[in-house]
Amino acid sequence: MFFNKLDRPVILKEESDVTDYISKLQALRSETNGAVKAKIDQEIKLASRRKN
């Protein structure tokens, strides 16, 4: 299943990569619900911190 990949840390190298990553997560978020949506929200929050 695709969402099992969220269990591993994601290392991003450049700010533009973070922006793209957050955009992709937001697109996925609109298609999910429940626990998966919560995991995506958490990953967006973590990626946003890396961006700043």
Secondary structure, DSSP 8 states (H G I E B T S, - for coil): -GGGGGGS-----SHHHHHHHHHHHHHHHTT--HHHHHHHHHHHHHHHHHH-
